[in-house]
Amino acid sequence: MTYLVQTNQLTKVYGGKEVISAVNMHVKKGEIYGFLGPNGAGKTTIMKMITNLIKPTSGDIEIFGEKLTDKSYDVLKRMGTIIEYPIFYDKLTAKETLDLHCEYMGYYDKKEIDHVLNLVKLLNTDGKPVKDFSLGMKQRLGIARAIITKPELLILDEPINGLDPMGIKELRELFKVLCKEYGITIIISSHILGEIEQMADTIGVINNGRLISEVSMENINHSQVDYIEVIVDDGKKAAFILGDQLHIANFKLIDDHCIRIYESSVSQKMISKALIEQDIGIEAISRKTSSLEDYFMKLINGGVVNA
Amino acid sequence: MLNLMRLEIIKFKLGSYIKGAVIANFVIVGLILSIMFISKFEGSTDFNNYQEVLTIIDSSVRGTFIIFAATLIAKLIIGEFKSKTITTLFMYPISRKKLIAAKLAIIILFTFCAIVITNLFVTAVFCFISESFQLLPDTLTASMITQLVPSVFMNAIAASGMSLVPLYFGMKKYSVPTTIVSSILIVMVISSNNGGFSLNDIIVIPIALALIGVGIAYLAIRNIEKIDVH
């Protein structure tokens, strides 16, 4: 299996402190790779290392099958990026910004400028310098700049910050189109799971500079667990009854009223019958699937304990 | 390289600096002439010959454009690091060395040309008016001019080199004020004039400062590929 981007024991040390520790990430060609982790987990640092802005302390990065070195400038031609937040020479207008970008990238199809501005819905900004743009508009212009040269790899660091819900939806669709129809590989980071979940093919979870897990969305969907959730008036007593009478071991008292039962052999009917017989009031009982959020919270919290 | 320099000029709208240089030309002319006219009307004998006045013109022109160069350094280099636009620049498929070299080339060329042209312009205007109004007792000779030209050129080269010294101080904390202040200090050392004597006349000093400036520029380029850009 070949990967478009691959890191090998990638490590970065700042002032004696390891901010990135032995990260091995694998991005397949043509997929959307979601980079998920809390603020300060190291997402931006890794992305900056991939774009050669920050040099690794040890370990290496392979992009397009080549090892990244201090002098790897050509690979940058094949990438489009937004890192941290989009930064512009803010006295220029949107068109001038894109024009300048194309010149630096060595891309001379100037017709594309109007096309991408259309694509990200950034219209009627003629004569307005970028410094007067709202954050959402800057974000759109940043995306326009990242995609205008039709790169093979798109690196987007928190690209939906500052956008309104409509904008988020539009851009999500745009990223999917870029990936599926133009075959652009996208690495996208976010601390919002819901965002990543709806786009990504593979998710890399990072916390405290460590890549905790790298899973494909398909696998996650299979590994989800079912459970029965019961809301009762006296949780402790109910828990006792579950263990004592129904001999259920695999359940969890979430709080004073909520119990989750992970044993698949018991039915809701059995549980409610046993509880009612012991005079425990049941407010709700239902079968649920553990959400992706729980899955990742588990991963991230687990990471904290291990660190 | 020329293309990179062109892009820098577009990016920062450096046309306005040429406007600034033109304004500086007229201010220097006005200043020199008003000094000369006032001293003539008051009958003072501060200025006796062309040599003295031409030296003053040369050192004030150099002083002006060394500070001008510092504002360019502040905008083209320090400002890019400070406002983080350097991350955008360094993500282009162009060698970092070339990108910085293009900026330095603009600064050096601008400073050199501005000093030479302003010197010629101010000197020409001054000589013309001085001859017409008899501002000075002695007369302008052709040999004065032929002596003047090479010294203006040499001084302009030295000044272009030393105009890069503020880069060192500015890059320490990416500070624009530090850059400008250090350039003013250099000007105070080099362009001060005590009874016709200036430190610039000790030939070692301008040459040493110019070499230091070039050295600093070299250091700025040398390690640029290894540094982390945040």
Interface residues (C-beta under 8 A of the other chain):
Chain A: K48 T51 N52 L53 I54 K55 D70 K71 Y73 D74 V75 L76 K77 M79 T81 I83 E84 I87 F88 Y89 K91 L92 E96 L100 E103 Y104 M105 G106
Chain B: N3 L7 I10 K11 F12 K13 S83 K84 T85 T87 T88 L89 F90 M91 Y92 P93 I94 S95 E225 K226 I227 D228 V229 H230
